[in-house]
Amino acid sequence: MHILVVYPYIPYPIDRGTYQRVFHLLRELAKNHTIDLIALSEKGERVEHRSIFESFCRKVVFVPFEHPPWPNLFPNRLLNSLPTTIRHWWLPQLADTIGNMLDQNEYDMVHVCDIVMAQYFLKDHLEIPLSVDRSRVDLQFQEEQYARMPKGIKSSLLYREQVWKLRRFEHKVARRSSVQVVCGPDDETFIRSQVSTHVPVEVVTNGVDLDYFSPNSSDASRDAAPTVLYCGAMDYMPNVDALRWYFGEIHPRLKKLVPDLQVLIVGKSPAEEVKAYGELPDVTVTGGVPDVRPWYRRAWAQIVPLRIGGGTRLKIPESMAMGTPVISTTIGAQGLNLAHGTDILLADTPEMFAHYTERMLHDEALRQKIEERGMQTCRGRFGWPGLGQQLSSYYSQHFQPAKNSHEHN
């Protein structure tokens, strides 16, 4: 098959969770199909990595752009039917590039990343099948995010306006989609109950590069003192909220149970609130690091105190593949189908989260059991080749090649 792929960014270097998913699925799709890639390059960044994509894509087009300014509340925002978070990604130069590629080439389908790219196919190019790969379900994310935001009259009104528009937009995208590809069963359940009962949905869980993330891939050893890690993009609101909850309600309890506890916060672009945690005793905030694997190996366990769903949650399979066991909230591990007490420890209250973290740190037999089972689970279910083959096979089974056999290609 010939597939046009449209991304809102260049997913290389692979320094964000979403980049892991879209890069590896793209590379796996290219093993069975002919791929042409269009990707946005904010301010011309990352274009030097073109050769990476040219090694497995037939054509690679990077479109430089800058986001337009956020619209004024009135009249530009309130009188426009599109959510501002979607309008922010409307770029005439990208629309022109998509149109030119479709005019000059014959494709069997289009694969876009997230609904911000789907808007380019709602009024134009209606004849071509559209697959929307969703690193998160935007409506679900907005609702969960709002539950954790400070409430005020203005913020509540703007939230209601945004969600009302986003819900309408989700319905439009669902009607246009030939399939929506989601990260977990919880995402599918939300789409079925809140968006559409008819749109085809394929669950392709997130994975891990098992060659890169393995216990032998780093020479680092476990720290002498009991150490926990939290890894992720530290300017991402769900991660900031997770640390706010951890340090506000869990850390004081855990410190009483494990007085010599060390905490490592590892991830790029830490918000000021996150940086401030580094002033606490025995807490280290690293910022971005060139290689996260030594930090996984230093930690005795990873904590994932997420309260907002959505996103890729790749920190969990990465940690498991590195042999570093995980304590998470249920929402933090959504979609991964991991067994509590075997693959992972799950806790949803501050008391239980502190309790299970203390158990993981002090019970060596439990820790080793979850380490070993986690690595087995990753090898069996979370390798990108298997996940990519699942998506590739779905496309082959559900989308027929164009009748002209692509002779001009």
C-alpha positions, 0 to 999 in steps of 0.5 A: 500500500501507499500511505501518506503520513502527516505529523505535527512535528518531526519525531526525532530525536526521540526525546518525548513520549509521543515521539517514541510512539509515532517514530517507531510505528512509522518505521514499522509501517514502512517495512510493509508499505510505501510511506511518504511523510509530511512533518511540521518543523517549528521554526525550522528545527530538527530538519537536520535529521531528514536522513533518518526518515529518508532511510525508510520513507520514499519521500520526506517533506518538512514544512517550516512554520510558526504558530499564529498568536492565540486569538483575542477572546472577542471576537476572534475566539468566541465567534469561531466554531473551532476550538482554539487548540485546533485552530492553532494548528491551521497552517495554509502552507501545510494545507498547500503541501498536503494538496500538492502531494495528493495531486502528484501521487496516488495514495491508498490512505492517509495516516495522521497523528492526532486530531489537530492534523485531521482538520485538513481532511474534513472539507477537502480530500474526502475521497481518501480513507483517513486514519487518526492515530491518537496519543491521547483522546483530546476531549477526555484529556480536557475533562480530566485536566479541568478537574485538577485546575484551580476553579474561577468564573473566567476559567470555568466559562472558557473551559465550557466554551472550549469543551463544547466546541471540542466535543462538536469537533470530535464528532466531525472527526469521528464521522470522517475517520475510517479508523481511529487508532488509540493507546488503550481500551480506556480510550476506546471506551471513552470514544464509544460513550462520549464521541461515537458508537460507529467509528472503527477503533483499533487499540495499539498499545504503547511499546518500548524499544527493547534493544535500547531499553534493557538492563544491560544497556547501561553500566550504572548500578543501583544507588546505595540508598533507597531511590525512586525516580519520576521520569517525563517531560517536566513542562507537561501539565499532567506530570507537574500535577503528578509531582504536586500531588506526590510532594504535597500528600505522598512524600511526607508520609513516605519519608517517615517510612523510609527516612533515607529516601532519595528522589530523582526527577528526570526530564526536560524543561522542568517548570518553575514549580518542578525546579523548586522541588530540587530545593528539598532535602534528598531531591534531585531535579536533573532537567533534560539528560542525554540518556535516561537509561542510567537514571532508570538503573540507579533507581530502585523503583519508578513512581507514577503518581499521575491523576490526569489520563491521556498521553503515552505513559511510555515511562512505564514500559521503559522502566519495566524493560530496564528492570526498574519496577513501577508503583503507579496510580490506576489512571497512570497505567491505564491501557497497559493491562498490567496486573497489580502485585505481579507486573506493577503495584497500583495505588490511588490514595496517598496512604496506599501509594506511600505504603506500596512504595515503602514495600517495594523499597524494603521487600527485596523479594517483592521487588525482584519478582516485579522486576523479572515479571515486568521484563517478561511482560515487556518482551512478550507484549510491548515490542514495537515490531509486534505492535507495528505489525498489528497496525500494518496488518489492520491497514492491509485488511481494511484498505484496498490498494488503489485500482491504478496500481500506482504505475506513475510511482 
